[in-house]
């Protein structure tokens, strides 16, 4: 974080300009309150009202400063304050607000501090309320955390005092307006053509696939890309805490969790949605992420005919993923012995696709691993593809290659039955 990022059109407003901005906001607020629709949607009308109010001031500013004042006022009234300057940047993947005085971004895989600030904690809280209120989320001392999303699909996490010691914190995982395809991921070096062909065969052949990785490794992006291989005719039910997946098929039912009401009732979690999805005649169930007892419901769904399901979870390796699944299943409260849980996992999961965010910021598929069953009481994992690091370049880039391990998966007959006779070159045989 050696440099400071200054977004285009950003300008620090000195006290007289801040006073002008405040006057403009106060001038148009009564008209906005009289028309509730202006408070969230009609930016053009609010912009026109601001320009009219500016004209009445008789102030003459250079065009650049005038535009900065109008944009800042518009962002306060119907946008997200200084965050508005960061959201349009396609190179920014994450926005991190550490209280009103510090805003960081991840841009091109590098974390940079910006020169943007909120005017006060109160302004930041107003913006937070604007984000969470339309979704029925609530924030107060008794409920100091919330997950939400912006209208464009970007995922938002908010933490406020008393648990956030230094003021409100906001983390925004930006939604990619142009969904990344497998071709894009290959071009980035996240995986290679052989891996794509293999994964396509696995999805079409209705294998149950677990996408794993650490934070910000690209799990949801890969899940979206994998979903493009699902045949158009199939009925898909997606289940998420905050909707991020954007499937291209027409027959898609999107379900989202619901927080409890003020009195503590009315919550609907992932577990309840998985159970409900089973009654909706799904051909496939796609769970954005499993974190708790819903893992057992998901496994039981996979083991009772709902093959071809996809889900993600946080893990540091394929082996760690199976351990985390075991722990999550224990959270279901069914009092099952560990061996029985392992048998459920072995019967349900066919493939683990593991991603990692490397030290240089690059995201790679580092393992494609078959869960081949059990040997005694131990789950058997067989790597089909893996990333081998060979060094680090002078500019800090990780060097290495994605390669097959010369192992054919045991489920190869299922791929062939689905019409995929994959040659030995894909698995590194005879090379």
matplotlib code that plots the C-alpha trace (Angstrom):
import matplotlib.pyplot as plt

x = [0.0, 2.8, 0.6, -2.7, -5.4, -7.3, -10.3, -11.2, -13.5, -12.6, -11.8, -11.4, -13.9, -12.7, -15.0, -16.7, -17.5, -18.7, -21.0, -22.3, -22.9, -24.8, -26.9, -27.8, -28.8, -31.0, -32.5, -33.7, -34.5, -38.1, -38.9, -37.5, -39.5, -42.6, -41.9, -40.8, -39.7, -36.9, -35.3, -33.8, -34.3, -34.7, -31.1, -31.8, -34.6, -32.6, -29.6, -31.9, -33.2, -29.6, -28.6, -31.6, -30.7, -27.1, -28.3, -30.2, -27.0, -25.4, -22.1, -19.7, -17.3, -15.0, -16.8, -14.7, -15.4, -19.0, -19.3, -17.5, -19.9, -23.0, -21.8, -21.0, -24.4, -26.1, -24.1, -25.3, -28.9, -29.5, -26.1, -23.5, -21.4, -17.7, -18.2, -20.1, -16.7, -15.4, -18.3, -18.0, -14.3, -14.2, -10.7, -11.9, -13.1, -13.4, -14.2, -13.3, -14.4, -12.6, -14.6, -15.3, -11.7, -10.2, -11.4, -9.3, -9.9, -8.6, -7.7, -6.0, -5.3, -3.5, -4.9, -4.6, -5.7, -7.8, -7.8, -11.6, -13.3, -16.7, -17.5, -18.4, -19.5, -23.1, -22.8, -21.4, -24.3, -26.8, -25.3, -25.3, -29.0, -29.6, -28.0, -29.6, -33.1, -34.6, -33.7, -35.4, -32.1, -31.8, -28.8, -28.6, -26.6, -28.4, -27.9, -24.5, -23.8, -25.6, -25.2, -26.8, -26.4, -26.5, -29.0, -26.2, -25.7, -22.6, -22.3, -22.1, -21.1, -21.6, -20.3, -21.2, -20.4, -20.3, -18.6, -16.7, -14.5, -13.4, -16.7, -18.8, -17.1, -18.4, -16.9, -18.3, -17.5, -18.3, -20.5, -19.0, -21.3, -19.8, -19.9, -16.6, -16.7, -14.5, -12.6, -11.9, -10.6, -8.3, -7.0, -6.2, -4.4, -6.8, -7.1, -6.3, -8.3, -7.9, -9.3, -12.3, -13.1, -12.9, -15.1, -17.7, -17.9, -18.4, -21.2, -23.1, -22.6, -24.3, -21.5, -21.8, -19.1, -17.8, -15.9, -13.6, -11.0, -9.9, -11.5, -11.6, -10.2, -12.9, -15.3, -18.5, -17.0, -16.0, -19.4, -21.1, -18.8, -19.5, -23.2, -23.0, -22.5, -25.9, -28.3, -30.9, -33.8, -33.1, -34.9, -32.3, -32.9, -30.2, -29.9, -27.8, -27.4, -27.2, -27.9, -24.7, -25.1, -26.4, -27.3, -28.0, -30.7, -34.4, -35.7, -34.0, -35.6, -33.5, -34.0, -32.4, -32.3, -34.3, -33.2, -35.5, -38.1, -37.6, -39.3, -36.8, -39.3, -39.6, -36.0, -35.4, -31.9, -30.1, -31.0, -34.7, -34.3, -32.5, -35.3, -37.9, -36.0, -36.4, -40.2, -39.8, -38.9, -35.4, -33.1, -30.2, -29.7, -26.9, -26.0, -23.9, -22.1, -22.5, -21.5, -23.3, -25.9, -27.3, -24.3, -26.0, -29.2, -27.2, -25.5, -28.7, -30.2, -27.2, -27.7, -31.4, -31.4, -30.5, -27.3, -25.4, -25.6, -23.0, -21.9, -19.0, -17.3, -14.3, -11.3, -7.5, -7.2, -9.4, -8.6, -9.4, -12.7, -13.7, -12.8, -14.9, -17.8, -17.6, -17.7, -20.7, -22.6, -22.1, -23.7, -27.0, -27.7, -28.6, -26.2, -24.6, -21.3, -18.4, -18.0, -21.6, -21.0, -17.9, -19.9, -22.5, -19.8, -18.1, -21.4, -22.4, -19.4, -17.7, -15.3, -13.6, -12.4, -10.0, -9.0, -6.3, -5.5, -1.7, 0.6, 0.9, -2.9, -3.5, -6.3, -5.7, -7.5, -4.8, -6.5, -9.2, -9.6, -11.8, -13.4, -13.0, -14.7, -13.3, -10.4, -11.3, -12.5, -10.6, -11.9, -9.9, -8.8, -7.1, -5.7, -6.6, -5.1, -2.9, -0.9, 2.8, 4.8, 8.2, 9.4, 8.8, 9.7, 11.8, 8.5, 7.0, 4.7, 4.2, 5.6, 4.2, 2.0, -1.3, -0.8, -2.6, -1.4, -1.8, -4.7, -8.0, -11.0, -13.0, -16.2, -14.8, -17.6, -20.2, -18.5, -18.5, -22.2, -22.8, -21.0, -17.6, -14.8, -11.8, -8.5, -5.4, -3.8, -6.2, -5.0, -1.4, -1.2, 1.3, 3.0]
y = [0.0, 2.4, 4.7, 6.5, 6.0, 9.0, 8.2, 10.3, 13.3, 13.3, 16.7, 17.7, 20.3, 23.1, 24.5, 27.1, 24.4, 22.1, 24.9, 25.3, 21.5, 21.6, 24.5, 22.7, 19.5, 21.5, 23.4, 20.3, 18.1, 19.4, 18.6, 15.1, 14.4, 15.5, 12.9, 9.7, 8.2, 10.7, 9.5, 6.4, 6.2, 9.4, 10.7, 12.8, 14.8, 15.3, 16.4, 19.0, 20.2, 20.7, 22.6, 24.9, 25.5, 26.2, 28.7, 30.6, 31.0, 33.2, 31.6, 31.3, 28.3, 26.8, 23.9, 21.3, 22.5, 23.1, 19.5, 18.2, 20.0, 18.9, 15.3, 15.3, 16.6, 14.1, 11.2, 12.4, 12.6, 9.5, 7.7, 6.4, 9.4, 9.2, 5.5, 6.6, 7.6, 4.0, 1.9, 2.6, 1.6, -1.9, -2.5, -2.2, -5.5, -4.6, -1.4, -1.3, 1.6, 1.6, 4.3, 7.7, 8.7, 5.7, 4.1, 1.4, -0.4, -3.6, -2.6, -5.0, -7.3, -4.6, -3.0, 0.8, 3.6, 6.2, 10.0, 9.8, 10.4, 10.8, 14.1, 12.4, 9.2, 10.5, 10.8, 7.3, 6.0, 7.7, 5.9, 2.6, 3.0, 3.8, 0.5, -1.8, -0.3, -1.4, -5.0, -5.0, -5.3, -3.4, -2.1, -1.0, -1.7, -5.0, -6.0, -4.3, -6.4, -6.9, -8.4, -6.7, -6.0, -3.0, -2.8, -3.8, -7.1, -6.0, -7.7, -5.5, -6.3, -3.7, -3.6, -0.7, 0.1, -1.2, -4.2, -1.9, 0.1, 2.8, 3.6, 2.0, -0.3, -1.2, -3.9, -4.1, -7.0, -5.5, -7.4, -7.9, -6.3, -8.5, -12.0, -13.8, -16.8, -19.8, -18.2, -15.2, -17.4, -19.3, -16.0, -14.9, -18.1, -19.3, -22.7, -24.2, -25.6, -29.2, -28.4, -26.5, -29.5, -31.8, -29.6, -29.2, -33.0, -33.2, -30.7, -32.2, -35.7, -34.4, -34.9, -33.2, -30.5, -28.6, -25.3, -24.4, -21.7, -19.0, -15.5, -13.6, -16.5, -16.4, -19.2, -17.4, -16.4, -20.0, -21.2, -18.8, -20.0, -23.7, -23.0, -22.1, -25.8, -26.8, -27.7, -25.0, -27.4, -28.1, -26.5, -24.9, -23.6, -21.3, -20.6, -17.7, -15.4, -12.4, -13.0, -13.0, -15.8, -14.8, -17.9, -17.6, -20.3, -19.4, -21.9, -20.6, -20.0, -17.7, -18.0, -15.7, -15.9, -13.6, -12.1, -12.2, -9.5, -7.0, -9.4, -12.1, -14.2, -14.8, -15.7, -18.0, -19.5, -21.5, -24.8, -24.0, -23.0, -26.2, -28.2, -26.2, -26.5, -30.3, -29.7, -27.5, -30.3, -29.1, -30.8, -29.1, -27.2, -24.6, -23.3, -20.1, -21.1, -23.6, -22.5, -24.6, -27.4, -26.9, -28.9, -32.1, -31.2, -30.5, -33.9, -35.7, -34.0, -35.1, -38.6, -38.8, -38.2, -34.5, -35.1, -32.3, -30.0, -27.3, -25.4, -23.5, -23.3, -21.7, -24.0, -24.0, -27.2, -30.1, -32.2, -29.2, -28.9, -32.4, -31.7, -28.5, -30.4, -32.9, -30.1, -28.4, -31.6, -32.0, -28.6, -30.0, -31.5, -35.0, -36.8, -38.9, -40.6, -39.2, -42.4, -42.1, -38.4, -39.4, -42.0, -39.4, -37.1, -39.9, -40.9, -37.3, -35.3, -36.4, -33.5, -30.7, -27.7, -25.6, -22.1, -19.9, -16.2, -16.3, -13.9, -11.8, -11.3, -13.8, -16.3, -19.8, -23.2, -25.0, -28.4, -30.4, -33.4, -36.5, -37.6, -41.3, -42.9, -44.3, -46.5, -47.8, -44.7, -42.2, -40.3, -40.9, -37.9, -38.1, -35.1, -35.0, -31.5, -29.3, -26.1, -26.5, -23.4, -23.1, -19.8, -16.1, -13.6, -10.4, -8.4, -10.6, -12.7, -16.4, -18.7, -22.2, -24.3, -26.1, -29.7, -33.0, -35.7, -38.7, -40.0, -40.8, -40.4, -43.4, -41.7, -41.7, -44.2, -41.5, -38.9, -41.4, -42.2, -38.4, -38.3, -37.2, -39.6, -37.6, -38.4, -39.4, -36.1, -34.3, -36.3, -36.2, -39.8, -40.8, -37.4]
z = [0.0, -1.0, -3.1, -2.7, -5.3, -6.5, -8.6, -11.6, -10.9, -7.2, -5.7, -2.1, -1.2, 1.0, 3.7, 1.5, -1.1, 1.6, 2.8, -0.7, -1.0, 2.3, 1.1, -2.2, -0.3, 2.1, -0.9, -2.7, 0.3, 0.7, -2.9, -2.6, 0.6, -1.2, -3.9, -2.2, -5.6, -5.9, -2.7, -4.3, -8.1, -10.1, -10.2, -13.3, -11.6, -8.5, -10.6, -12.3, -8.9, -7.7, -10.9, -10.4, -6.7, -7.8, -10.3, -7.7, -5.6, -8.3, -7.4, -10.4, -10.1, -12.7, -14.5, -12.8, -9.3, -10.0, -11.3, -8.2, -5.8, -7.8, -7.9, -4.2, -3.4, -5.7, -4.1, -0.6, -1.7, -3.8, -3.9, -1.6, -0.8, -1.8, -2.6, -5.8, -7.3, -6.9, -8.0, -11.7, -11.9, -13.6, -12.2, -8.5, -7.1, -3.4, -1.5, 2.2, 4.4, 7.8, 9.5, 7.9, 7.4, 5.6, 2.4, 0.7, -2.6, -4.2, -7.7, -10.1, -7.2, -5.2, -2.0, -2.2, 0.2, -1.5, -0.8, -0.3, 3.1, 4.5, 6.1, 9.4, 11.0, 10.8, 7.0, 6.8, 8.9, 6.6, 3.6, 5.5, 6.2, 2.5, 1.7, 4.2, 4.6, 1.2, 2.0, 5.3, 7.2, 10.5, 12.3, 15.9, 19.1, 19.5, 15.8, 14.9, 11.8, 8.5, 5.0, 2.1, -1.6, -3.8, -6.7, -9.2, -7.2, -5.3, -1.9, 1.2, 4.8, 7.5, 11.1, 13.4, 17.1, 19.7, 18.0, 15.6, 17.9, 15.5, 13.9, 11.1, 8.7, 5.2, 2.9, -0.7, -2.9, -6.3, -8.7, -12.2, -14.7, -17.3, -16.0, -16.4, -18.7, -18.7, -21.6, -19.5, -16.7, -19.1, -20.4, -16.8, -16.2, -13.5, -15.3, -18.7, -21.6, -20.5, -17.1, -18.7, -20.9, -17.9, -15.8, -18.5, -18.7, -15.0, -14.9, -17.8, -16.4, -13.2, -10.8, -7.4, -7.2, -4.3, -5.1, -2.2, -1.5, 0.8, 1.1, -2.2, -4.2, -6.8, -5.7, -6.7, -10.0, -10.8, -9.7, -12.1, -14.9, -14.1, -14.2, -17.8, -18.6, -17.1, -19.9, -20.7, -20.1, -16.5, -13.5, -11.2, -7.6, -6.3, -2.5, -1.2, 1.8, -0.5, -4.2, -6.3, -8.8, -12.2, -14.2, -17.9, -18.0, -18.1, -15.7, -12.5, -9.1, -6.9, -3.1, -0.5, 3.3, 5.5, 8.8, 11.8, 12.4, 15.2, 17.6, 16.6, 14.6, 10.9, 10.0, 7.1, 6.8, 4.2, 5.9, 5.6, 2.0, 1.1, 2.7, 0.8, -2.5, -2.3, -2.6, -5.7, -8.2, -8.8, -11.4, -9.7, -6.4, -6.3, -2.9, -2.9, 0.3, 3.1, 6.5, 9.0, 9.5, 6.0, 4.8, 6.1, 4.3, 1.1, 1.4, 1.9, -1.1, -3.2, -1.9, -2.7, -6.4, -6.7, -8.6, -10.4, -7.4, -6.9, -3.8, -2.3, 1.1, 2.7, 3.0, 2.6, 0.7, -0.6, 2.5, 4.8, 2.9, 3.9, 7.5, 7.4, 5.9, 8.8, 11.3, 9.6, 9.5, 13.2, 13.6, 12.2, 15.6, 14.3, 16.7, 14.0, 14.5, 12.6, 10.5, 9.3, 8.3, 6.4, 4.5, 3.6, 2.3, 0.4, -1.3, -2.1, -3.3, -6.5, -7.1, -5.3, -7.2, -5.0, -5.7, -4.1, -4.1, -4.4, -2.7, -5.9, -6.0, -8.8, -8.5, -9.6, -9.5, -7.6, -7.3, -9.1, -6.8, -7.0, -3.7, -4.6, -1.6, 1.6, 2.7, 6.1, 8.0, 5.9, 2.9, -0.3, -2.3, -5.7, -7.4, -11.1, -11.8, -9.6, -9.7, -9.3, -8.3, -9.7, -8.4, -8.2, -10.9, -10.2, -10.2, -7.6, -9.8, -8.9, -11.6, -12.1, -14.2, -14.1, -15.0, -14.9, -12.5, -14.9, -12.9, -14.5, -12.2, -11.1, -12.4, -16.0, -17.1, -16.0, -18.2, -21.2, -20.6, -20.9, -24.2, -23.1, -24.1, -22.8, -24.4, -22.4, -23.2, -20.9, -18.0, -18.9, -20.0, -22.7, -22.5]

ax = plt.figure().add_subplot(projection="3d")
ax.plot(x, y, z, "-o")
ax.set_aspect("equal")
plt.show()
